[in-house]
Amino acid sequence: MPITNELKSINRLEEAGFSHDQAKAVVEVVEEGLQSGFEKFVEVLDVKLDQIRADMREMEARLRAEIQNVRLEMQTLRAEILKEQRDQLLKFTALVMLIVAVFGAAYRFF
């Protein structure tokens, strides 16, 4: 598929004094160079896109691992909080029982 408008380019070169064969040869050389350059550009672009995709997959894997670490840390903290709540409830219950026992003993004593 031509990158340039070959017929228009040939006509312009002929108007500038080139023979038809010269104009056609120049346009073909330019077209081949442009096509080759475009193909090389596409190849380089594909390589860069592949690198970007690989970087993104690597970043995604790191983020997933970090999210998993945060989830595990949250589970650990949740377990520690629940344990602390149970411990505080037991201490509070023991304190209430002690107060009731003290008041009960004081009531019997008086």
Phi, psi and omega per residue, in radians:
M1 nan 2.134 -3.100
P2 -1.164 2.441 3.076
I3 -1.484 -0.611 -3.129
T4 -1.776 2.907 3.008
N5 -1.515 1.640 -2.989
E6 -1.043 -0.823 -3.090
L7 -1.084 -0.756 3.120
K8 -1.091 -0.755 -3.139
S9 -1.128 -0.731 3.125
I10 -1.079 -0.796 3.137
N11 -1.065 -0.720 3.138
R12 -1.123 -0.719 3.127
L13 -1.178 -0.674 3.099
E14 -1.107 -0.687 3.100
E15 -1.124 -0.485 -3.141
A16 -1.485 -0.044 3.057
G17 2.000 -0.034 3.085
F18 -1.342 2.588 3.006
S19 -1.285 2.894 -3.131
H20 -1.029 -0.793 -3.127
D21 -1.120 -0.715 3.103
Q22 -1.118 -0.804 -3.123
A23 -1.072 -0.765 3.141
K24 -1.095 -0.745 -3.140
A25 -1.114 -0.768 3.135
V26 -1.079 -0.810 -3.114
V27 -1.102 -0.704 3.126
E28 -1.130 -0.734 3.113
V29 -1.099 -0.802 3.133
V30 -1.099 -0.762 -3.133
E31 -1.080 -0.773 3.122
E32 -1.088 -0.734 3.121
G33 -1.115 -0.767 3.118
L34 -1.117 -0.763 -3.135
Q35 -1.095 -0.767 3.125
S36 -1.091 -0.769 3.118
G37 -1.111 -0.705 3.117
F38 -1.121 -0.771 3.131
E39 -1.086 -0.716 3.107
K40 -1.120 -0.740 3.107
F41 -1.027 -0.776 3.136
V42 -1.105 -0.707 3.109
E43 -1.081 -0.825 3.133
V44 -1.093 -0.741 3.125
L45 -1.072 -0.744 3.105
D46 -1.069 -0.742 3.118
V47 -1.089 -0.790 3.141
K48 -1.109 -0.736 3.110
L49 -1.109 -0.690 3.072
D50 -1.083 -0.704 3.098
Q51 -1.120 -0.746 3.129
I52 -1.105 -0.768 3.115
R53 -1.072 -0.743 3.123
A54 -1.114 -0.740 3.098
D55 -1.073 -0.711 -3.135
M56 -1.172 -0.698 3.096
R57 -1.110 -0.717 3.102
E58 -1.108 -0.764 3.129
M59 -1.119 -0.710 3.119
E60 -1.084 -0.741 3.129
A61 -1.096 -0.743 3.113
R62 -1.113 -0.742 3.139
L63 -1.144 -0.703 3.095
R64 -1.086 -0.721 3.115
A65 -1.121 -0.739 3.131
E66 -1.134 -0.712 3.096
I67 -1.084 -0.731 3.117
Q68 -1.094 -0.714 3.094
N69 -1.085 -0.723 3.127
V70 -1.138 -0.707 3.110
R71 -1.084 -0.770 3.124
L72 -1.105 -0.704 3.117
E73 -1.127 -0.694 3.111
M74 -1.125 -0.700 3.103
Q75 -1.099 -0.721 3.119
T76 -1.110 -0.802 3.127
L77 -1.108 -0.717 3.114
R78 -1.050 -0.762 3.132
A79 -1.124 -0.716 3.119
E80 -1.132 -0.705 3.122
I81 -1.124 -0.779 3.117
L82 -1.083 -0.718 3.103
K83 -1.096 -0.763 3.131
E84 -1.110 -0.689 3.101
Q85 -1.103 -0.760 3.108
R86 -1.084 -0.772 3.135
D87 -1.071 -0.759 3.140
Q88 -1.155 -0.670 3.104
L89 -1.128 -0.711 3.100
L90 -1.127 -0.742 3.118
K91 -1.114 -0.751 3.128
F92 -1.103 -0.753 3.123
T93 -1.086 -0.754 3.120
A94 -1.101 -0.711 3.122
L95 -1.115 -0.764 3.113
V96 -1.088 -0.754 3.138
M97 -1.105 -0.684 3.116
L98 -1.129 -0.767 3.122
I99 -1.089 -0.784 3.108
V100 -1.058 -0.739 -3.135
A101 -1.130 -0.729 3.138
V102 -1.124 -0.799 3.110
F103 -1.143 -0.641 3.092
G104 -1.107 -0.753 3.125
A105 -1.172 -0.710 3.128
A106 -1.166 -0.622 3.119
Y107 -1.140 -0.752 3.121
R108 -1.199 -0.578 -3.088
F109 -1.235 -0.599 -3.097
F110 -1.725 nan nan
